[in-house]
Amino acid sequence: MTEKYKIYLSEDIRTRLLNDAELFEFTRSDASVNLNGFLKELIVNYFDQYRKDSEELLSGIMDDIASVRSIRSKDAAALAGKIISTYIRGESSSSGGKAVITLTVSGPSYNILKTIENNLLQDKSLSGYMKDMFLSYLSIPRSRREEIIFKDVYADIRRAIAEHKRLSLSSTSNEYNFTVEPYIIAPSKEEQCNYLLCRDVKSKKSRTFRISRIRTPFVTSDSFTPDERFYERLHAIAVRSPHTAAPDIHAVIRLNEAGKRKYRLIVKNRPQVTKVDGDIYVFDWPEVQLDDYFRRFGKDAVVLKPGKLRSRLRNYYSQALEAYTGAGGENN
């Protein structure tokens, strides 16, 4: 069965849901964001937790109110519901304009919507119930929201780690299939996503995968013996920069005043500086991350060494110059 529902939200809630759908790479064949597919996954994976948390919150407030002897239980329940809708959820959803989304559900998400519709609404509309569920979801830190949306992927990874089983997986950022020995799930503070740190069985090298990009994880029957030294290395990476498992290089970079200002302001995936001496900044950090980060600086950051990183950035800007000055460009 398939059914469509109109859900009325604030524009702020819709935008934040759309941001999560985009970050977690819910897309259609034309590369546009698939908000409906994302919301169906949210409903299926979050409904039980939302219902349980809501009932516990309501019960706790009711108990506190009912402890005042002059208030009847019925009045306490009504007042508790009013407190939740007005002060806990209402304030956060009041900003911005109004928006409406058409939610098309089928399969498990259809069954959940019917359960809500037939049993849980009381004096609330289905649209109001769903709005409160979405708002509750958005109140959770994004790294935890990722766990909700990719609930089954996390379950497989955690099982493989706990049982020391090799894991087969693919990733949206790579066309290959991998078999890995999983060690650690680690959050990245800047991106608010989680990463699997592991050892590639074939290459014996460390690898890292953003969990929201992992597809078709499969816990194999092959066991492995955890390597304590390898775990310690991955743990150090997890604390510092879990989105890259590459080894560190020693880099010396000169920043002008604009570059120093950019380094203070651009915090996403910012490498940690080892030493500062005037305009000279020293980093002991993975090369690929230094390359990605300082591409945003242009002439305001110049790599002095190592030569390989200096060449990578020089080639990057050289190719950009060729693209802008090549055939087909317009001169104004």
C-alpha positions in Angstrom: 0.0 0.0 0.0 1.1 3.6 -0.7 -0.5 6.7 0.7 0.3 10.4 0.6 0.1 12.8 3.6 0.4 16.6 3.8 2.8 17.5 6.7 2.9 21.2 7.8 6.2 22.4 9.2 8.1 25.6 9.8 10.5 26.4 6.9 13.3 26.1 9.5 12.4 22.4 10.2 12.1 21.6 6.5 15.5 23.2 5.7 17.2 21.3 8.5 15.7 18.0 7.5 16.8 18.7 3.9 20.3 19.4 5.1 20.5 16.0 6.8 19.1 14.3 3.7 21.8 16.0 1.6 24.6 15.3 4.0 23.6 11.6 4.3 23.4 11.4 0.5 19.8 10.5 0.0 19.6 11.4 -3.8 17.5 10.5 -6.8 18.8 9.4 -10.1 19.1 13.0 -11.3 21.3 13.8 -8.2 18.6 15.9 -6.5 18.0 15.5 -2.8 15.5 12.7 -2.0 13.8 14.2 1.1 10.9 11.7 1.0 13.2 8.7 1.0 15.1 10.2 3.9 12.0 10.9 5.9 10.7 7.3 5.3 14.0 6.0 6.8 13.8 8.4 9.7 10.2 7.3 10.5 11.0 3.6 10.4 14.2 3.9 12.5 13.1 6.6 15.0 9.5 5.9 15.7 9.9 3.4 18.5 12.6 5.6 20.3 10.5 8.7 19.8 7.4 7.1 21.3 9.3 5.7 24.2 11.0 9.0 25.0 7.8 11.0 24.6 5.9 8.7 27.0 8.7 8.9 29.6 8.8 12.7 29.3 5.1 13.0 29.6 5.0 10.6 32.6 7.7 12.4 34.4 6.1 15.8 34.0 2.7 14.3 35.0 4.2 12.8 38.2 5.8 16.1 39.2 2.5 18.0 38.6 0.4 15.4 40.3 2.5 15.5 43.4 0.8 18.8 44.1 -2.2 17.5 46.0 -4.8 20.0 44.7 -4.3 18.9 41.1 -6.3 16.0 39.7 -4.6 13.3 37.5 -6.7 14.3 34.5 -5.7 17.9 34.9 -2.1 16.9 35.4 -2.1 15.0 32.1 -3.6 17.9 30.2 -1.1 20.4 31.7 1.9 18.1 31.0 0.8 17.8 27.4 0.5 21.6 27.2 3.9 22.1 28.7 5.5 19.8 26.2 3.8 21.2 23.1 4.2 24.9 24.1 7.5 25.2 25.9 9.6 22.1 24.9 8.7 21.8 21.2 6.7 24.9 20.3 9.4 27.4 20.9 11.9 25.7 18.6 9.4 25.3 15.7 8.1 28.9 15.7 10.9 30.6 13.8 10.8 31.2 10.0 7.9 30.9 7.5 5.6 28.0 6.9 6.2 25.0 4.7 4.3 21.9 3.6 5.7 18.6 2.4 3.9 15.7 0.7 5.0 12.6 2.4 4.6 9.4 0.3 4.8 6.3 2.4 4.7 2.6 1.7 5.8 -0.7 3.4 7.1 -0.3 6.9 6.7 3.5 6.9 3.0 3.2 5.8 2.4 0.7 8.6 3.8 3.2 11.2 1.8 6.1 9.9 -1.4 3.9 10.2 -0.4 2.9 13.7 0.0 6.6 14.7 -3.2 7.6 12.9 -5.3 4.9 14.5 -3.9 4.8 18.0 -1.7 7.8 19.1 -3.2 11.1 17.9 -5.8 11.8 20.7 -6.5 15.5 20.2 -3.5 16.1 17.8 -3.5 15.9 14.0 -1.2 13.5 12.2 0.7 16.5 10.7 1.2 17.8 14.2 2.4 14.5 15.5 4.9 14.1 12.6 6.2 17.7 13.1 6.9 16.9 16.8 8.7 13.7 15.8 10.9 15.5 13.3 11.6 18.3 15.8 12.6 15.8 18.4 14.9 14.1 15.9 16.5 17.4 15.1 17.2 18.2 18.8 19.6 15.2 18.8 23.3 15.9 17.9 24.0 15.1 14.2 26.4 12.3 14.9 23.6 10.5 16.9 21.1 11.3 14.1 23.4 9.5 11.7 23.2 6.5 13.9 19.4 6.6 13.8 19.2 6.9 10.0 21.8 4.2 9.4 20.6 2.0 12.2 21.2 -1.3 10.4 24.6 -0.4 9.1 25.7 0.5 12.7 24.3 -2.8 14.0 26.4 -4.8 11.5 29.6 -2.8 12.2 29.2 -3.0 16.0 28.6 -6.8 15.7 31.7 -7.3 13.6 33.8 -5.2 16.0 32.5 -7.1 19.1 32.9 -10.5 17.5 36.2 -9.8 15.7 34.7 -10.7 12.3 35.9 -9.4 9.0 33.4 -7.0 7.3 32.6 -6.8 3.6 31.4 -3.4 2.4 31.1 -0.9 -0.4 31.1 2.9 -0.2 29.5 5.7 -2.3 32.9 7.4 -2.4 34.6 4.5 -4.0 33.7 2.1 -6.8 35.4 -0.9 -5.2 34.3 -3.5 -2.7 36.4 -3.9 0.4 36.9 -6.6 3.0 38.2 -5.1 6.3 39.0 -5.8 9.9 36.9 -3.3 11.8 38.4 -1.7 15.0 36.8 1.6 15.9 33.8 3.9 15.3 34.9 7.5 15.9 33.1 10.8 15.5 34.5 13.8 13.6 33.8 17.0 15.6 33.9 19.3 12.5 31.6 17.3 10.3 29.5 15.8 13.0 29.7 12.4 11.3 31.1 9.1 12.4 33.8 7.0 10.8 34.8 3.4 10.7 38.5 2.9 11.2 39.8 -0.5 10.0 42.5 -2.5 8.3 42.1 -3.4 4.7 42.6 -7.2 4.5 44.1 -7.1 1.0 46.5 -4.2 1.3 47.1 -4.5 5.1 46.8 -0.7 5.3 44.6 1.4 7.6 41.4 2.7 6.0 38.6 5.0 7.1 35.0 5.1 5.9 32.3 7.6 6.7 29.5 5.4 8.0 26.7 7.3 6.1 28.5 6.4 2.9 28.8 2.7 3.6 26.6 0.4 1.6 25.9 -3.3 1.7 27.8 -4.2 4.9 28.1 -7.9 5.5 29.5 -9.6 8.6 31.5 -12.6 7.2 32.3 -15.8 9.1 36.0 -15.0 9.0 37.5 -14.1 12.3 40.6 -12.0 12.9 42.9 -11.5 15.9 43.0 -7.8 16.9 46.5 -6.3 16.7 47.0 -4.2 19.8 49.7 -1.9 18.2 47.5 -1.4 15.2 44.5 -0.5 17.5 46.6 2.0 19.3 47.6 3.7 16.0 43.9 3.8 14.9 42.9 5.2 18.3 45.4 8.1 17.9 43.9 8.8 14.5 40.4 8.6 15.9 41.1 11.2 18.5 42.8 13.5 16.0 41.3 13.2 12.5 39.1 10.0 12.0 38.2 11.0 8.4 41.6 10.1 7.2 43.8 7.2 8.2 46.8 8.3 6.2 50.2 8.6 7.9 51.5 12.0 9.0 53.9 14.1 7.1 56.1 17.0 8.4 55.0 20.2 6.6 56.2 23.8 6.8 53.7 26.4 5.4 54.1 30.2 5.3 50.9 32.2 6.0 50.4 35.9 5.3 48.0 37.9 7.5 45.0 36.9 5.4 46.1 33.3 5.6 46.4 33.4 9.4 42.9 34.9 9.5 41.6 32.1 7.3 43.2 29.5 9.5 41.4 30.9 12.5 38.1 31.0 10.7 38.0 27.9 8.5 37.5 25.2 11.2 36.2 22.3 9.1 38.9 19.6 8.9 41.4 22.1 10.2 44.8 20.5 10.8 46.3 21.0 14.2 49.5 23.2 14.2 52.6 21.8 15.8 54.6 25.0 16.0 54.2 28.6 15.0 57.2 31.0 14.4 55.9 34.3 13.0 54.6 33.6 9.5 55.8 30.0 9.6 53.4 27.2 10.6 54.5 23.7 11.1 52.1 20.7 10.8 52.5 17.0 11.5 49.4 15.9 9.7 48.2 13.6 6.8 49.2 15.0 3.4 45.8 14.5 1.8 44.1 16.6 4.6 46.7 19.4 4.3 46.2 19.4 0.5 42.4 19.6 0.8 42.5 22.2 3.6 45.0 24.7 2.1 43.4 24.6 -1.4 41.0 27.1 0.0 43.7 29.6 0.8 45.1 30.5 -2.6 48.1 32.8 -2.4 47.6 33.3 1.3 49.3 30.0 2.1 52.6 28.8 0.5 54.0 25.3 1.2 57.7 25.5 1.8 58.2 21.7 2.3 57.8 18.9 1.7 58.3 19.1 -2.0 55.6 16.6 -2.8 52.9 18.6 -1.1 54.2 21.8 -2.6 54.0 20.2 -6.1 50.5 19.0 -5.5 49.2 22.5 -4.6 51.3 24.2 -7.4 49.8 21.7 -10.0 46.3 22.3 -8.6 46.6 26.1 -9.1 48.4 25.7 -12.4 45.6 23.5 -13.8 43.0 26.0 -12.5 44.8 28.8 -14.3 44.9 26.8 -17.6 41.1 26.2 -17.3 40.4 29.9 -16.8 42.7 31.1 -19.6 42.0 28.2 -22.1 39.7 28.2 -25.1 36.1 28.8 -24.6 36.5 31.4 -21.8 34.9 34.8 -22.0 36.9 38.0 -21.6 34.9 40.9 -20.1 
